[in-house]
Amino acid sequence: MTTSLRTPYDGIVMAAPVTIPYVRYSIDSAQWWIGRALSALVAQAGIKVSDIDGLCVSSFTLGPDSGIGLTQHFGLCVRWLDTIPLGGASAIAALRKAARAVQARDADIVACVAGDTNHVDSFRLTLENFSRFNQDAVYPYGAGGANSSFALIARNYMRAFGVTRADVGRIAVAQRANALRNPHALMKTPLSIEQYLAARPISDPIHLFDCVMPCAGAEAFLVMRDETAASLGLPAARLLSTIERHNAFADDPMQVRGGWAMDIGELYAMAGVKPDDLDIVQTYDDYPVITMMQFEDLGFCGKGEGAEFVRQHDLTIDGDFPHNTSGGQLSVGQAGAAGAYLGLVEGLRQVLGTAGPTQVRDADLCLASGFGMINYDRGLASGAAIFAGTSR
Amino acid sequence: MIDPIEPPRRKNPLLRTRLPTSPPRARSRTSHGFTRAAAEGRFMLQRCEGCGAFTYPAREACPCCLSDALAFVDAPPRGLLLAETTAHVPSDVYFRERAPWRIGLVKMDCGPTIVAHLHGDCVEGAPVRMSFQLDKSGQAVTFARPEGETPNMADDKQWREMTADPRFRRVLVTNGRSAIGREAALALKVAGAKTVFVGIAEPWRPFAGEKLLQGQDGIELVSLDAADEKSTRNLAADIGGKVDILVNTTEYVRPGGLLDREGTSIARDEVDQAYLGFINLAQAFGPIMRMRGADGINNSVAWVNILSVYALANWPAFGAYSASQAACLSLSHCLRAELRPGGIKMMNVFTGPVDTEWFQTVPPPKVAPRAIGQAVVSGLKGGLEEMYVGDVAEEIRQRLAANPKALERELDR
């Protein structure tokens, strides 16, 4: 097993998982959604706004604001501030930075928050202006957005490893079953594998139920030292390890693995656990095929064994491999950058035992991963974190 | 296999004409290196002068060695189609109306991986040849075609969006009195144009080659004097709605510059014919062409100017003529911008001295009018924006790029 030379996250904890229930379209601004999340954080943690001395924000629709504008907007006086534009990897990156900030005592209580609104035209505008490479060399090609880019990756991956749509569909179907127990999920009707397979094509081989529904919403949590949490009487989860990687495997002609594969040894070594020890896993599910890739790259099976893995396991809340227990972005909705937080925040609720109807029994050790920024032909950013509940 | 396109039916006057829309237009400044390549029909990529690596998309520094010496150079156009997808529900109006739309990821033999529009005959895992084309917003895009020729290749739906193929289209050649106009008309007919309208000023006056045009199936002589505003308006009122391609062959060549001429009467004629003639044509035909940019199989697609290459650098022996051509060139850029919302291509065909009477005293090489007619057709089929016909034009292009001052001094002989 790899050993880690990095400074351990001793005494660093996460608390107060907050989800502001999503809506398909919102006439409110991203600022409003982030404001609701901060308000809920303060209420849930039983602290004053002035107790927050660090802020980390992620949003696609906040423009022209960044984190600094929000300090004045919300009456925050912080001594540590960051804005993280890493899409689906934003939550892991925020957690990593906030953890080191409180560990070094640059801040005591950091609020990590992500929120986006979704006006009727927001999604198209985000696609149009996503990145320079995207604007120059992807969007003018059929304007299929992320669906077409991931379709190319999915098609190559599925052909290379003999994966069928039915294999991939297991992930989406299991998440829908989970979502039916989550009152906040936007998707409220059951999904069978037959319905999944019969869905209309969006960009082959991506079909309707491979896609997330863009929506408005916000997610947040607090990062602090354990003594701070104790003094506030806050239940908190201990951060055990994290990894983050960008633009990995640039020489692979097409993406068949994400950056996790580079750092996975260190992720488990730093946490001192094995993949088998995990009670729940929350992957970044912008497309189920990307989740399948994560099962391989996060060490649950070998490369090319993802399809067999999902055939052998039950991914529902009561199954042998509880995964994306809230229903994930595929069934809850993708609230922009909050999509990056969705799994992490749900995982936090799980290990704190506050997940309610989606609670996995005795869930204590969780892995959450992030993936983001399809800048040109592949997702560039990846990250993961392992954290544990109070009983461990 | 591509099915051949069917000859378009007569238009139903009761139906609304579908208005043109444009594909996404935003590009970085550096990316316009590809626009230049597409305009001339070349396949160019950035190549690092430091480490020799080809790179794509357009970058400001080499991803291998961080050098900023990334010149656009001609690159080998062969690659392998790694994966394809068909977008069924694009988010942009232009593509949504044209869905399903096929794209793919191509690994170039020279290194980079490129997202490209796909010709219908491209097969996953098979080699493709890549080109830069100008799309309906006038921006450069990559287009992958099968390596070899396939049946009805030019009829591919996506390819036809990038080109201005004369097949089944109706063309107006503005001046049939000239050898260039005559050859252009004949070449366009051979290329499959449904009708070639050929403008003749003062039709009662006989002209050389009249017999070649008269009585030809699909060639229709029409009365047109571009210098006369009323004449252009009258013709546009008659046929404006069925001009899919306009080839402006209006010309007025006279030797001489400034000091050896007395007064402005010759210059006035040059301007009347070439420059004001261009304005008359643009105002009469431009608006309806722009409006018909998405009007079915025989939508309006292109405007072509035949210009002297001395529009780019003044040749004192034909100095005033060169200036009138420069004025037309400048105006063409204005017209290109104004036609852009219709997706209409604006192609300039630059030529050296032509083998006609007004260049009688000029030594060879001279350009055969037939070569210009053929260039018009091949430029339209390839969807180009700039063409240089003949050795003189090509040489002027290169010398201008190398050192404009040297060219200026050396044209003074």
Interface residues (C-beta under 8 A of the other chain):
Chain A: F123 R124 L127 E128 N129 R132 F133 Q135 D136 A137 V138 Y139 P140 Y141 G142 A143 G144 G145 N147 S148 S149 A151 L152 I153 R155 N156 R159 R200 P201 I202 S203 D204 P205 I206 A250 P253 M254 Y376 D377
Chain B: P23 P24 R25 A26 R27 S28 S31 Y56 P57 A58 P63 L82 A83 E84 T85 T86 A87 H88 V89 P90 S91 D92 Y94 F95 R96 A99 W101 R102 I103 G104 L105 K107 T113 I114 V115 A116 H117 D135 S137 Q139 V141 T142
